[in-house]
Amino acid sequence: MKQPARVTNWWQAVDRRTFGKGVVAFATLLSMSGCSSEEELNGDTLTLQQQHGWNVGAKDRRLVFSGKPMQRDAAGSGDWQVYTDPARLISAWQPRQAVWQPFFVPTLIQALREESLRSQIRPIMSRRMQEAFRRGQTLQQDLLSQVTNGSETFFIADLPGPEAVAFGAGMASGVDLMLAFDNWPHPHGVVRSHDTLAALLTFAEVVQKQRESLPDGAPGLLLLDNDRLAPYVDESSQFDNRYLASAPGAAELQQRGVKQVMYITPNRGRRNESDDLNALFVEYQAAQMGVEMFPLTDLVPVTETVERTEPNGTTQTVRETHYYYGGGLSSHLGFFLLYSFLLPRPMLYYPMYAGGGFAGRGVARGDLRRPAGVRRPNYQARPRPTMFSGRGVGGRRGVGRRKPSGFGRTTVRSSGGRVTGLGSRSRMGRRSGSFGRGRGFSL
């Protein structure tokens, strides 16, 4: 009699190694089909960082700085570590006058409450930071210090973050500084705000010392990072920590006696204000406030031979670099004829560098000559379509602006309450831009 065929269950017929491969393959298929145990969280970037850590989704990555790391800060001190305490750093940089306090944004500094960030942040320096600092010194000490109506002008410096910080430090002897850096750093951040935070450490002591002797009624200077709107391409490799500029409205400035705004830009390549400032600057002009653009590179470096007095009383001939508006003494004080809303004193002083310090040669206001070879930018704020045009958001800090869908928002993947990666798994590697990220929980 023929024996019936032996029935073998499928799991008995597969050896252990083959079975293991099958499990891996099946899990991969589940993941690809969206059936994995991972959840996707999509929300405001800063909120995600505050809830899950400044380096959410990249805790194994270290920050890479664009400037040279320094052992000492700009004041020559090796005790800069005290300013990694966010309370100390805020104290160094916040406005001295109460009238400007409402416009101070401490967000970036507050990120230092996380130890893993404090351990990586240190002073940095770059050639461009040095140049921005020297230009700030020149604008304040040579020019604005000779103005009688300085409090009627509000200054906005829209420069790359570290350069904005350095420029502000150079101006700090005569203006009240307001930071407007409204995001947190991230190892994959679209905005390299860790460089800006490092620059704040670099110049903290310099600014704090000058802040103590700041005269009452000093004009305000708002510091912006013009990389806040940097291009965003791919959510799998970039972290969208972009943000909108925060600045006072026309009525708020007028209440403080401001009649004019000077918008300081990196160079003459900039013809318009940043997109997120367009509606605000149009508002300024509608309120009969003037808005003038000042390219920072109009302060030109000039190398000169000067006599320097040494501590022992001897003199030495040295070569030094100084900055002049338009590139020379003949054009320097002509700055006041081009920016005539700044009223100079009856007697001004040409800068003359001798004996290692600043001296001056008196010039009557009426003897000023319009500088040759340099002109004021032909600028006027006009309404124009931008990605932020439309209804206003957020009250004072968002008047006349609308955030595009997805701007300043991030998608992360999590499993078991732990963030496992950045970006949506279904769109890894795809161009994302400023628009929405798709399904998932929203914060």
HELIX and SHEET records of a PDB file:
HELIX    1   1 TRP A   10  ALA A   13  1                                   4    
HELIX    2   2 ARG A   16  MET A   32  1                                  17    
HELIX    3   3 THR A   45  HIS A   52  1                                   8    
HELIX    4   4 TRP A   80  THR A   84  5                                   5    
HELIX    5   5 PRO A   86  TRP A   93  1                                   8    
HELIX    6   6 ALA A   98  PHE A  103  5                                   6    
HELIX    7   7 THR A  107  GLN A  110  1                                   4    
HELIX    8   8 ALA A  111  ARG A  113  5                                   3    
HELIX    9   9 GLU A  115  ARG A  118  1                                   4    
HELIX   10  10 ARG A  127  THR A  138  1                                  12    
HELIX   11  11 LEU A  139  LEU A  143  3                                   5    
HELIX   12  12 LEU A  144  GLN A  146  5                                   3    
HELIX   13  13 GLY A  150  GLU A  152  5                                   3    
HELIX   14  14 GLY A  161  MET A  171  1                                  11    
HELIX   15  15 SER A  193  ARG A  211  1                                  19    
HELIX   16  16 ALA A  250  GLN A  255  1                                   6    
HELIX   17  17 ASP A  275  LEU A  277  5                                   3    
HELIX   18  18 ASN A  278  ALA A  286  1                                   9    
HELIX   19  19 LEU A  296  ASP A  298  5                                   3    
HELIX   20  20 LEU A  329  HIS A  332  1                                   4    
HELIX   21  21 PHE A  335  LEU A  338  1                                   4    
HELIX   22  22 ARG A  365  ASP A  367  5                                   3    
HELIX   23  23 GLY A  395  GLY A  398  5                                   4    
HELIX   24  24 ARG A  425  ARG A  427  5                                   3    
SHEET    1   A 4 ARG A 418  LEU A 422  0                                        
SHEET    2   A 4 ARG A 409  SER A 415 -1                                        
SHEET    3   A 4 GLU A  39  ASP A  44 -1                                        
SHEET    4   A 4 PHE A 441  SER A 442  1                                        
SHEET    1   B 2 LYS A  68  PRO A  69  0                                        
SHEET    2   B 2 ILE A 124  MET A 125 -1                                        
SHEET    1   C 5 ASP A 176  LEU A 179  0                                        
SHEET    2   C 5 GLY A 220  ASP A 225  1                                        
SHEET    3   C 5 THR A 153  LEU A 159  1                                        
SHEET    4   C 5 GLN A 260  THR A 265  1                                        
SHEET    5   C 5 GLY A 290  PRO A 295  1                                        
SHEET    1   D 2 LEU A 299  THR A 309  0                                        
SHEET    2   D 2 THR A 315  TYR A 325 -1                                        
SHEET    1   E 2 MET A 347  ALA A 354  0                                        
SHEET    2   E 2 GLY A 357  ALA A 364 -1                                        
END                                                                             
